[in-house]
Amino acid sequence: MKRKILIIDDEPTIGSGCKRVLEKEGFEVNYQQNGKNGLKEALKGEYDLILLDLLLPEIDGMEILRSVKSKGIFSEVIIITAYGTVQTAVEAIKLGATDYISKPFSPDELIIHVNKVFQHMDLKSENVALRKELNLQEGFLGIIGESASMKQVFKLIRRVAPTECNILLTGESGTGKEVIAQAIHRTSLRKDHPFIACDCGALTPTLLESELFGHVKGSYSGAISTKQGLFEIANNGTLFLDEVSNISLEIQSKLLRVLETRKLRRVGDTEERNINIRLISASNQDLAKMVEEGNFRSDLYYRLEVIPIHLPPLSERKDDIIRLANAFLDNMKKTGEVRAEYFSPGAIEILEKYPWPGNVRELKNLVERVAILCDATTIEPKHLPGEIKKLQHEPAANEFPASWEEFKSFKQQAKDKVAARIEKEFLVAALTEAGGNVSKAARSIGMQRTNFHSLLKKYKINSRNYLTSSK
């Protein structure tokens, strides 16, 4: 599609000349010699660019500029100025003009100025598009996860978030089910409406029923006033029910009816109210097994599990451990209350070997605790708590070699292991000093960049993890 340009200039020689030059460049051009007609045309908002002369007989060019900008017209404006009016052109730029060109000017100068404005427009449009894409991604891809299992989760979220179907999140405690639920909401069509979360395991059945469905005054002992339930509060938005396995069979029945009819009745009330929510549930229990055992309604289970999403434990996300740890440490550094800046290779090795039964939540708590207590810039193995380090044990007796040949092999393996550990620490130290710059790190230790990069690949060291360590 051709770019549209409006020229407003009372001098026919300049106006017509600009029109001819720009049309040869492939632009669609409208020339208005009368200022008032030019303003009327400009306010249509149909032009990508307006070439505007400041000195017009019927109406001042600055007045036209003010009108265009005050009406929210998105056209870019290049001011055409005469000799001695450059200061006025500067004032015009303060009012929103993009550029100015001084008379007399050549066709080449005109083309350069016009193309520069359109290049700026293209760049701005590209940045807007990128921001929109990043905003979409940050809804869930902002959650740290480069492992194959998490990429699969993100792919599934991308597919289901814009839909209205119910979702069941499964996985061990601490895997971040509520964070994922919030991400789904933020990338859904309901993102401008409430996201309400409820931990079904934290309330007694009576309180949970009231919490979900609301109650009227006097409906039970302690109901001193009428209260809305979370279904009503979350209306038009998303309701997240965590640990749904803890819901009693009686409340399961009421929940099923609400999901089927899209109506609810407050505890003690006779009136039914329409509700419109998207339900995301979560459980660290095997609901299918609970159905078999008679502890969970099968019809409710199938209502909840329209789309199942399983979150892997951290033990299956080894590639993400150091990324998560660094992210948690960066958050702590923002408070300005900790000295720790990064993890040593030895500490990283221990973190990656630990099974993390508490998953991401346990890692986050550990990093925060260690960062607060660490009195150095580098978190070393000695700073890690005993329960983390105790897995780094010596080999058991039956692991030692039984013959001299086996011993020599064992000895060589031990030497190789120690050398590899020292080599890895050496590489990381160089990276740390260079702030994650591979070329600079290689140069500082007298190594070819290609060889340095090969060793990074061998030890699976990601230079990006050390970008924050630049000195």
MARBA-819220 format. One record per residue (C-alpha): residue in one letter; x, y, z. Coordinates in steps of 0.1 Angstrom, whole numbers, plus 5000, padded with zeros to 4 digits. Last residue first. Layout:
# residues N
[node "a",[X,Y,Z]]
...
//
This chain:
# residues 471
[node "k",[5328,4942,5368]]
[node "s",[5303,4921,5349]]
[node "s",[5286,4895,5370]]
[node "t",[5251,4901,5357]]
[node "l",[5261,4885,5323]]
[node "y",[5272,4853,5341]]
[node "n",[5242,4831,5333]]
[node "r",[5244,4843,5297]]
[node "s",[5278,4825,5293]]
[node "n",[5259,4791,5295]]
[node "i",[5283,4764,5307]]
[node "k",[5274,4729,5295]]
[node "y",[5308,4716,5305]]
[node "k",[5317,4705,5269]]
[node "k",[5300,4736,5254]]
[node "l",[5320,4759,5275]]
[node "l",[5351,4739,5266]]
[node "s",[5343,4744,5229]]
[node "h",[5337,4781,5234]]
[node "f",[5372,4785,5249]]
[node "n",[5387,4766,5220]]
[node "t",[5369,4788,5195]]
[node "r",[5379,4819,5214]]
[node "q",[5416,4810,5213]]
[node "m",[5431,4811,5248]]
[node "g",[5454,4836,5265]]
[node "i",[5435,4838,5298]]
[node "s",[5422,4874,5293]]
[node "r",[5416,4868,5256]]
[node "a",[5392,4839,5262]]
[node "a",[5372,4859,5288]]
[node "k",[5370,4889,5265]]
[node "s",[5357,4868,5236]]
[node "v",[5332,4850,5258]]
[node "n",[5317,4881,5274]]
[node "g",[5298,4869,5304]]
[node "g",[5310,4897,5327]]
[node "a",[5346,4893,5318]]
[node "e",[5356,4885,5354]]
[node "t",[5328,4860,5357]]
[node "l",[5337,4844,5324]]
[node "a",[5373,4839,5335]]
[node "a",[5361,4825,5369]]
[node "v",[5337,4802,5350]]
[node "l",[5364,4788,5328]]
[node "f",[5388,4782,5358]]
[node "e",[5359,4766,5377]]
[node "k",[5353,4742,5348]]
[node "e",[5390,4734,5345]]
[node "i",[5392,4727,5383]]
[node "r",[5362,4704,5381]]
[node "a",[5376,4687,5350]]
[node "a",[5410,4682,5366]]
[node "v",[5393,4667,5397]]
[node "k",[5373,4643,5376]]
[node "d",[5402,4634,5354]]
[node "k",[5423,4626,5385]]
[node "a",[5395,4605,5399]]
[node "q",[5391,4587,5366]]
[node "q",[5429,4580,5365]]
[node "k",[5428,4566,5400]]
[node "f",[5398,4544,5393]]
[node "s",[5416,4530,5362]]
[node "k",[5447,4524,5383]]
[node "f",[5425,4508,5410]]
[node "e",[5408,4485,5384]]
[node "e",[5442,4473,5373]]
[node "w",[5453,4468,5408]]
[node "s",[5422,4448,5416]]
[node "a",[5389,4451,5437]]
[node "p",[5382,4488,5430]]
[node "f",[5362,4508,5455]]
[node "e",[5324,4511,5452]]
[node "n",[5318,4484,5477]]
[node "a",[5332,4506,5504]]
[node "a",[5308,4534,5497]]
[node "p",[5319,4564,5476]]
[node "e",[5323,4598,5495]]
[node "h",[5292,4619,5498]]
[node "q",[5280,4650,5480]]
[node "l",[5244,4643,5491]]
[node "k",[5251,4659,5525]]
[node "k",[5255,4693,5508]]
[node "i",[5219,4702,5504]]
[node "e",[5208,4691,5539]]
[node "g",[5238,4709,5554]]
[node "p",[5228,4743,5542]]
[node "l",[5248,4761,5514]]
[node "h",[5273,4787,5523]]
[node "k",[5302,4763,5524]]
[node "p",[5294,4753,5488]]
[node "e",[5303,4789,5477]]
[node "i",[5280,4819,5471]]
[node "t",[5302,4846,5457]]
[node "t",[5299,4883,5468]]
[node "a",[5306,4873,5504]]
[node "d",[5287,4876,5537]]
[node "c",[5261,4850,5528]]
[node "l",[5232,4849,5553]]
[node "i",[5207,4869,5533]]
[node "a",[5217,4853,5499]]
[node "v",[5215,4818,5515]]
[node "r",[5180,4823,5529]]
[node "e",[5167,4838,5496]]
[node "v",[5183,4811,5476]]
[node "l",[5169,4784,5498]]
[node "n",[5134,4797,5497]]
[node "k",[5134,4800,5459]]
[node "l",[5148,4764,5456]]
[node "e",[5122,4750,5479]]
[node "r",[5094,4768,5460]]
[node "v",[5108,4755,5427]]
[node "n",[5106,4718,5438]]
[node "g",[5101,4708,5475]]
[node "p",[5117,4675,5468]]
[node "w",[5146,4693,5452]]
[node "p",[5167,4663,5440]]
[node "y",[5202,4680,5447]]
[node "k",[5226,4674,5419]]
[node "e",[5221,4707,5401]]
[node "l",[5224,4727,5434]]
[node "i",[5256,4709,5442]]
[node "e",[5271,4716,5408]]
[node "i",[5261,4753,5411]]
[node "a",[5277,4756,5445]]
[node "g",[5310,4742,5431]]
[node "p",[5308,4765,5400]]
[node "s",[5305,4795,5423]]
[node "f",[5271,4812,5425]]
[node "y",[5266,4849,5419]]
[node "e",[5261,4884,5434]]
[node "a",[5259,4878,5472]]
[node "r",[5262,4910,5492]]
[node "v",[5225,4913,5502]]
[node "e",[5203,4942,5513]]
[node "g",[5200,4961,5481]]
[node "t",[5165,4949,5476]]
[node "k",[5173,4944,5439]]
[node "k",[5199,4919,5449]]
[node "m",[5172,4896,5462]]
[node "n",[5154,4896,5428]]
[node "d",[5187,4889,5411]]
[node "l",[5192,4859,5435]]
[node "f",[5158,4845,5426]]
[node "a",[5167,4849,5389]]
[node "n",[5201,4833,5394]]
[node "a",[5186,4803,5411]]
[node "l",[5159,4799,5384]]
[node "r",[5185,4799,5357]]
[node "i",[5208,4776,5377]]
[node "i",[5179,4751,5381]]
[node "d",[5165,4753,5346]]
[node "d",[5187,4728,5328]]
[node "k",[5180,4702,5356]]
[node "r",[5142,4703,5349]]
[node "e",[5133,4667,5358]]
[node "s",[5143,4672,5394]]
[node "l",[5123,4704,5394]]
[node "p",[5091,4684,5391]]
[node "p",[5072,4685,5358]]
[node "l",[5039,4705,5356]]
[node "h",[5012,4684,5340]]
[node "i",[4985,4702,5320]]
[node "p",[4951,4685,5316]]
[node "i",[4925,4701,5293]]
[node "v",[4889,4692,5300]]
[node "e",[4900,4679,5334]]
[node "l",[4876,4698,5356]]
[node "r",[4843,4685,5341]]
[node "y",[4858,4650,5338]]
[node "y",[4867,4650,5375]]
[node "l",[4832,4664,5384]]
[node "d",[4815,4634,5367]]
[node "s",[4840,4610,5383]]
[node "r",[4832,4622,5418]]
[node "f",[4863,4620,5441]]
[node "n",[4869,4597,5471]]
[node "g",[4854,4566,5455]]
[node "e",[4887,4547,5453]]
[node "e",[4886,4547,5415]]
[node "v",[4878,4584,5415]]
[node "m",[4908,4590,5439]]
[node "k",[4930,4571,5414]]
[node "a",[4919,4595,5387]]
[node "l",[4924,4624,5410]]
[node "d",[4961,4615,5415]]
[node "q",[4971,4641,5442]]
[node "n",[4991,4673,5437]]
[node "s",[4960,4690,5425]]
[node "a",[4950,4721,5405]]
[node "s",[4919,4736,5391]]
[node "i",[4913,4764,5365]]
[node "l",[4878,4775,5361]]
[node "r",[4867,4802,5336]]
[node "i",[4838,4822,5351]]
[node "n",[4804,4834,5342]]
[node "i",[4779,4833,5370]]
[node "n",[4741,4836,5371]]
[node "r",[4725,4839,5406]]
[node "e",[4700,4816,5422]]
[node "e",[4677,4829,5450]]
[node "t",[4667,4807,5479]]
[node "d",[4696,4816,5502]]
[node "g",[4710,4798,5532]]
[node "v",[4744,4792,5516]]
[node "r",[4745,4812,5484]]
[node "r",[4729,4797,5453]]
[node "l",[4749,4793,5421]]
[node "k",[4741,4793,5384]]
[node "r",[4763,4783,5355]]
[node "t",[4741,4752,5352]]
[node "e",[4768,4725,5347]]
[node "l",[4797,4742,5366]]
[node "v",[4774,4752,5395]]
[node "r",[4760,4717,5397]]
[node "l",[4794,4702,5398]]
[node "l",[4805,4725,5426]]
[node "k",[4774,4715,5446]]
[node "s",[4782,4678,5443]]
[node "q",[4819,4684,5451]]
[node "i",[4808,4703,5482]]
[node "e",[4791,4671,5495]]
[node "l",[4820,4649,5484]]
[node "s",[4844,4670,5504]]
[node "i",[4870,4691,5486]]
[node "n",[4906,4682,5495]]
[node "s",[4914,4669,5460]]
[node "v",[4907,4704,5447]]
[node "e",[4942,4713,5459]]
[node "d",[4941,4748,5443]]
[node "l",[4909,4762,5429]]
[node "f",[4916,4791,5405]]
[node "l",[4887,4812,5394]]
[node "t",[4891,4832,5362]]
[node "g",[4873,4863,5351]]
[node "n",[4837,4873,5340]]
[node "n",[4826,4867,5376]]
[node "a",[4855,4862,5400]]
[node "i",[4838,4879,5429]]
[node "e",[4806,4858,5423]]
[node "f",[4825,4825,5422]]
[node "l",[4845,4837,5452]]
[node "g",[4814,4839,5473]]
[node "q",[4796,4871,5482]]
[node "k",[4788,4877,5519]]
[node "t",[4757,4885,5539]]
[node "s",[4764,4895,5575]]
[node "i",[4768,4879,5609]]
[node "a",[4774,4844,5596]]
[node "g",[4790,4831,5628]]
[node "s",[4765,4803,5634]]
[node "y",[4749,4794,5601]]
[node "s",[4726,4810,5575]]
[node "g",[4722,4841,5597]]
[node "k",[4732,4866,5571]]
[node "v",[4733,4851,5536]]
[node "h",[4762,4830,5523]]
[node "g",[4789,4829,5496]]
[node "f",[4794,4801,5471]]
[node "l",[4831,4795,5473]]
[node "e",[4841,4809,5507]]
[node "s",[4808,4797,5522]]
[node "e",[4814,4762,5510]]
[node "l",[4850,4764,5521]]
[node "l",[4841,4775,5556]]
[node "t",[4817,4746,5561]]
[node "p",[4842,4721,5546]]
[node "t",[4871,4733,5567]]
[node "l",[4896,4756,5550]]
[node "a",[4932,4754,5539]]
[node "g",[4930,4725,5515]]
[node "c",[4908,4743,5491]]
[node "d",[4933,4770,5485]]
[node "c",[4914,4797,5466]]
[node "a",[4926,4820,5439]]
[node "i",[4907,4848,5421]]
[node "f",[4918,4863,5388]]
[node "p",[4895,4893,5381]]
[node "h",[4887,4907,5347]]
[node "d",[4910,4924,5321]]
[node "k",[4927,4891,5313]]
[node "r",[4894,4873,5304]]
[node "l",[4904,4867,5267]]
[node "s",[4933,4847,5280]]
[node "t",[4970,4855,5282]]
[node "r",[4969,4869,5317]]
[node "h",[4946,4841,5329]]
[node "i",[4969,4814,5316]]
[node "a",[4999,4831,5333]]
[node "q",[4979,4833,5366]]
[node "a",[4972,4796,5364]]
[node "i",[5009,4789,5357]]
[node "v",[5019,4809,5388]]
[node "e",[4993,4790,5408]]
[node "k",[5007,4756,5396]]
[node "g",[5043,4766,5405]]
[node "t",[5060,4732,5410]]
[node "g",[5059,4736,5448]]
[node "s",[5037,4707,5455]]
[node "e",[5040,4679,5429]]
[node "g",[5021,4681,5396]]
[node "t",[4987,4685,5381]]
[node "l",[4970,4715,5365]]
[node "l",[4934,4709,5355]]
[node "i",[4919,4733,5329]]
[node "n",[4884,4743,5321]]
[node "c",[4877,4753,5285]]
[node "e",[4871,4790,5275]]
[node "t",[4898,4792,5249]]
[node "p",[4925,4819,5245]]
[node "a",[4948,4801,5270]]
[node "v",[4945,4767,5254]]
[node "r",[4971,4767,5226]]
[node "r",[4997,4790,5241]]
[node "i",[4994,4771,5273]]
[node "l",[5002,4738,5255]]
[node "k",[5033,4753,5240]]
[node "f",[5043,4767,5274]]
[node "v",[5040,4732,5289]]
[node "q",[5061,4717,5261]]
[node "k",[5087,4743,5266]]
[node "m",[5087,4733,5303]]
[node "s",[5095,4697,5295]]
[node "a",[5122,4706,5270]]
[node "s",[5140,4727,5296]]
[node "e",[5142,4764,5290]]
[node "g",[5119,4775,5318]]
[node "i",[5117,4807,5336]]
[node "i",[5082,4821,5337]]
[node "g",[5083,4851,5315]]
[node "l",[5071,4827,5289]]
[node "f",[5037,4828,5306]]
[node "g",[5022,4862,5304]]
[node "e",[5056,4875,5296]]
[node "q",[5051,4861,5261]]
[node "l",[5020,4882,5254]]
[node "n",[5037,4913,5267]]
[node "l",[5067,4904,5246]]
[node "e",[5046,4901,5215]]
[node "k",[5029,4934,5222]]
[node "r",[5062,4950,5229]]
[node "l",[5076,4936,5196]]
[node "a",[5047,4950,5177]]
[node "v",[5052,4984,5192]]
[node "n",[5089,4982,5185]]
[node "e",[5082,4973,5148]]
[node "s",[5057,5002,5145]]
[node "k",[5084,5026,5159]]
[node "l",[5110,5013,5135]]
[node "d",[5086,5017,5106]]
[node "m",[5077,5052,5117]]
[node "h",[5114,5062,5120]]
[node "q",[5121,5048,5086]]
[node "f",[5091,5068,5073]]
[node "v",[5106,5100,5088]]
[node "k",[5140,5093,5074]]
[node "n",[5125,5087,5040]]
[node "v",[5108,5121,5040]]
[node "h",[5140,5139,5051]]
[node "i",[5161,5121,5025]]
[node "i",[5136,5127,4997]]
[node "l",[5134,5164,5005]]
[node "e",[5172,5167,5005]]
[node "d",[5174,5150,4971]]
[node "p",[5147,5173,4956]]
[node "s",[5168,5203,4967]]
[node "f",[5160,5226,4995]]
[node "p",[5155,5264,4997]]
[node "k",[5140,5266,5022]]
[node "s",[5147,5248,5055]]
[node "i",[5134,5213,5063]]
[node "y",[5119,5203,5097]]
[node "d",[5114,5171,5116]]
[node "t",[5089,5151,5136]]
[node "a",[5064,5178,5146]]
[node "g",[5050,5173,5181]]
[node "l",[5046,5206,5198]]
[node "k",[5083,5206,5208]]
[node "i",[5091,5201,5171]]
[node "a",[5071,5232,5163]]
[node "e",[5092,5252,5188]]
[node "v",[5123,5241,5170]]
[node "a",[5107,5252,5137]]
[node "t",[5101,5286,5152]]
[node "q",[5138,5288,5160]]
[node "v",[5145,5279,5124]]
[node "t",[5125,5309,5112]]
[node "g",[5154,5329,5098]]
[node "y",[5155,5313,5064]]
[node "a",[5121,5299,5055]]
[node "t",[5107,5268,5072]]
[node "i",[5088,5236,5059]]
[node "i",[5078,5216,5090]]
[node "i",[5077,5178,5086]]
[node "v",[5046,5163,5104]]
[node "e",[5039,5126,5112]]
[node "s",[5002,5117,5109]]
[node "f",[4987,5101,5141]]
[node "i",[4958,5126,5145]]
[node "g",[4950,5128,5182]]
[node "k",[4928,5159,5178]]
[node "s",[4953,5180,5198]]
[node "k",[4981,5170,5175]]
[node "v",[4963,5181,5143]]
[node "s",[4950,5213,5158]]
[node "r",[4983,5223,5173]]
[node "l",[5000,5217,5139]]
[node "i",[4974,5238,5120]]
[node "e",[4979,5266,5146]]
[node "m",[5016,5264,5141]]
[node "g",[5011,5268,5103]]
[node "d",[4992,5300,5109]]
[node "i",[4960,5304,5090]]
[node "e",[4949,5325,5060]]
[node "p",[4983,5337,5048]]
[node "l",[5006,5307,5055]]
[node "l",[5041,5308,5070]]
[node "l",[5047,5276,5088]]
[node "d",[5047,5254,5057]]
[node "l",[5035,5218,5065]]
[node "l",[5046,5186,5048]]
[node "i",[5021,5161,5064]]
[node "l",[5029,5124,5066]]
[node "d",[5010,5091,5070]]
[node "y",[4978,5107,5058]]
[node "e",[4942,5096,5063]]
[node "g",[4935,5114,5096]]
[node "k",[4906,5134,5082]]
[node "l",[4920,5164,5102]]
[node "a",[4947,5169,5076]]
[node "e",[4921,5176,5049]]
[node "k",[4903,5202,5069]]
[node "l",[4937,5218,5079]]
[node "g",[4948,5219,5042]]
[node "n",[4915,5235,5032]]
[node "k",[4922,5262,5058]]
[node "g",[4958,5266,5047]]
[node "n",[4950,5270,5010]]
[node "q",[4976,5255,4986]]
[node "q",[4966,5219,4993]]
[node "y",[4987,5192,4976]]
[node "n",[4977,5155,4979]]
[node "v",[5004,5129,4973]]
[node "e",[5004,5091,4969]]
[node "f",[5041,5081,4972]]
[node "g",[5060,5061,4946]]
[node "e",[5092,5081,4945]]
[node "k",[5081,5098,4913]]
[node "e",[5051,5110,4933]]
[node "l",[5074,5125,4958]]
[node "v",[5093,5147,4933]]
[node "r",[5061,5158,4915]]
[node "k",[5043,5168,4948]]
[node "c",[5074,5186,4961]]
[node "g",[5075,5207,4929]]
[node "s",[5038,5214,4931]]
[node "g",[5041,5227,4967]]
[node "i",[5073,5246,4961]]
[node "t",[5063,5264,4929]]
[node "p",[5027,5268,4941]]
[node "e",[5037,5288,4972]]
[node "d",[5008,5285,4997]]
[node "d",[5021,5253,5013]]
[node "i",[5002,5224,5027]]
[node "i",[5015,5190,5014]]
[node "l",[4996,5158,5024]]
[node "i",[5015,5125,5020]]
[node "k",[5000,5090,5017]]
[node "r",[5022,5059,5018]]
[node "k",[5013,5035,4990]]
[node "m",[5000,5000,5000]]
//
